[in-house]
Amino acid sequence: MEWTIPGTVIPADRAKPEAMQEQIRSMFLAGGIMRSQVAKATGLEPYAVQNWVKRGFLSSPVDKRYTCRQFCRILIINMMKNAMPMEKICGLLSYINGNLDDESDDSIDDTQLYFAFLQVAATYEGDIDDEKNLIACIHNSLMDYREPFPGAKERVEQVLEIMLIAWWASQLQCKAQSMLSQLNMKGE
């Protein structure tokens, strides 16, 4: 099955999560990226991203350019939006990062959160219900994380687990829709 970087339409080799991280980072070598570039990479309509800024789901771009941190927030929202209502996604992110349009109160940078997610999503081979191994994999993805206050790492781990399950649910939903479409074609 073809794999894309979660939250994007960019094809990737699942066996190389570090290469995916570098691919994302390389998009920002010249500074930020424009909304049209965000739309092209994510498959989102440009007005959707603008609406998320207006609704306070992410901070405003500077000089119409989005940072890697903002882009990772967009990817997080985009990859979960088919499995969870937007209010729940925002509540989940607020649980670890407070006010979503204020990066100064974040307990984890969205880039670090997304890259930890990406590491687990690309490498975890266990069963979704194997909570012990999933938590161990999540814990390993946060080895470099330094909590700004006691208990922050536990919160981030909880959020990562929910993000992964929501993303997997979204993937399964897409697969079911594809299978259903194939059945409909055969019936015609």
C-alpha positions in Angstrom: 0.0 0.0 0.0 1.3 3.5 -0.9 2.2 5.5 2.1 2.0 9.3 2.4 3.4 11.5 5.1 0.4 11.8 7.5 -1.6 14.9 7.0 -0.1 15.5 3.6 -0.4 14.2 0.0 3.4 13.7 -0.2 4.4 10.1 -1.0 7.0 8.7 1.4 8.9 5.5 2.3 7.4 4.4 5.6 10.6 2.7 6.6 12.4 6.1 6.7 10.7 8.4 9.2 13.9 10.5 9.5 13.8 11.2 5.7 10.2 12.3 6.1 11.3 14.7 8.8 14.0 16.1 6.6 11.7 16.4 3.7 9.4 18.6 5.8 12.2 20.6 7.3 13.7 21.2 3.8 10.5 23.0 2.8 11.4 25.8 5.2 15.1 26.3 4.2 14.2 29.6 2.5 12.0 30.7 5.5 8.3 30.1 5.8 5.9 28.7 3.1 2.9 30.5 1.6 -0.7 29.3 2.1 -0.7 28.0 -1.5 2.3 25.8 -0.7 0.5 24.5 2.4 -2.5 23.7 0.3 -0.5 21.9 -2.3 1.3 19.8 0.3 -1.8 18.9 2.3 -4.5 18.7 -0.2 -6.5 21.3 1.8 -8.2 24.3 0.2 -6.4 27.5 1.0 -9.5 29.0 2.6 -9.6 26.1 5.1 -6.2 27.0 6.5 -7.2 30.7 6.6 -10.4 29.7 8.4 -8.3 27.7 11.0 -6.3 30.9 11.7 -9.4 33.0 12.0 -11.0 30.5 14.4 -7.8 30.5 16.6 -6.7 26.9 15.8 -3.2 28.1 14.9 -1.3 31.4 15.1 -1.3 33.9 12.2 1.4 33.6 9.6 4.0 36.3 9.6 4.2 38.2 6.2 1.8 35.5 4.8 4.3 32.8 5.5 3.8 29.8 7.8 6.6 28.4 9.9 7.4 24.7 10.2 5.8 24.8 13.6 2.5 26.1 12.2 2.7 23.7 9.3 3.0 20.8 11.7 -0.1 22.0 13.6 -1.9 22.0 10.2 -0.7 18.5 9.5 -1.9 17.3 13.0 -5.3 18.8 12.5 -5.6 17.6 8.9 -4.7 14.0 9.7 -7.3 13.7 12.5 -10.2 15.8 11.0 -11.8 12.8 9.4 -11.9 10.8 12.7 -12.7 13.6 15.2 -14.7 16.8 15.3 -12.6 19.9 15.1 -13.6 21.0 18.6 -12.3 17.7 20.0 -9.0 18.0 18.1 -8.6 21.5 19.4 -9.4 20.4 22.9 -6.8 17.6 22.7 -4.2 20.1 21.5 -5.2 22.6 24.2 -4.7 19.9 26.8 -1.0 20.1 26.2 -0.5 23.5 24.6 -3.0 25.8 26.2 -4.3 28.6 24.0 -3.9 27.4 20.4 -3.1 30.7 18.8 -0.4 31.5 21.4 2.8 29.5 21.0 4.4 30.9 24.2 2.3 28.7 26.5 3.0 25.4 24.6 4.4 22.5 26.6 5.7 20.9 23.4 6.5 22.5 20.1 4.1 21.3 17.4 7.1 20.3 15.3 8.4 18.0 18.0 4.9 16.6 18.6 4.3 15.9 15.0 7.8 14.3 14.5 7.2 12.1 17.5 3.9 11.1 16.1 5.5 10.4 12.7 8.2 8.2 14.3 5.5 6.0 15.9 3.1 6.0 13.0 5.9 4.9 10.6 7.6 2.3 12.8 4.9 0.8 15.1 4.1 -2.7 13.9 2.0 -3.9 16.9 -1.7 -4.3 17.4 -3.6 -1.1 18.1 -5.0 -2.8 21.3 -1.5 -3.6 22.6 -1.4 -0.6 24.8 1.8 -1.6 26.6 3.9 -1.8 23.4 2.2 1.3 21.9 3.0 3.3 25.1 6.6 2.0 25.0 7.0 3.1 21.3 5.5 6.5 22.2 7.8 6.9 25.2 10.8 6.0 22.9 9.7 8.7 20.4 9.9 11.3 23.2 13.4 10.5 24.4 14.7 14.0 23.7 11.6 15.7 25.1 12.3 17.9 28.2 9.1 18.6 30.1 8.6 22.3 31.1 6.7 21.3 34.2 6.1 18.0 36.1 3.6 15.8 34.4 3.9 17.4 30.9 5.5 14.3 29.4 2.7 12.1 30.6 0.1 14.4 29.0 2.0 14.5 25.7 2.2 10.7 25.7 -1.6 10.5 26.3 -2.2 13.0 23.4 0.1 11.0 21.1 -1.8 7.8 21.8 -5.1 9.5 21.0 -3.6 11.1 17.9 -2.4 7.7 16.6 -5.7 5.9 17.3 -7.6 8.8 15.5 -5.2 8.6 12.6 -5.5 4.9 12.3 -9.3 5.2 12.5 -9.2 7.7 9.6 -7.0 5.3 7.6 -9.4 2.4 8.2 -12.3 4.6 7.3 -10.6 5.5 3.9 -9.9 1.9 3.3 -13.5 0.9 4.0 -14.7 3.7 1.6 -12.4 2.4 -1.1 -13.5 -1.1 -0.6 -17.2 0.0 -0.7 -16.6 1.9 -4.0 -15.1 -1.2 -5.5 -18.2 -3.2 -4.5 -20.4 -0.6 -6.1 -18.4 -0.8 -9.3 -18.8 -4.5 -9.5 -22.6 -4.2 -8.9 -23.1 -2.0 -11.9 
